[in-house]
């Protein structure tokens, strides 16, 4: 048991054993259901624990270029990124750190236009059908 009287305040306290127990349960559900679980930063953003979390949950969401970079650097995988608006200046950074609907490859001058076109197609599909009919495949590819 933690003696909270010896812990400085304010601070965040996390019990690794309890975190690992919860993550093991999540991983078990993932494996038994045959689905992928994606960590939502809005629900859990204690990024110093991400080395532990990524042992159980390899994917995360992002809603800004900074969260996408955090996911890439701390979770070790490209983020599933969404934001209602990107600036033209932010777009290359978002592409660098985010998953796309194609095999993962670095953004370059050679594939930039194709990526923009594919994202436009994806957005059009989303606007037409909502989330019910969007197929996300090959999530396990880096």
Order of alpha helices (4+ residues) and beta strands (2+ residues): alpha-beta-alpha-beta-alpha-beta-alpha-alpha
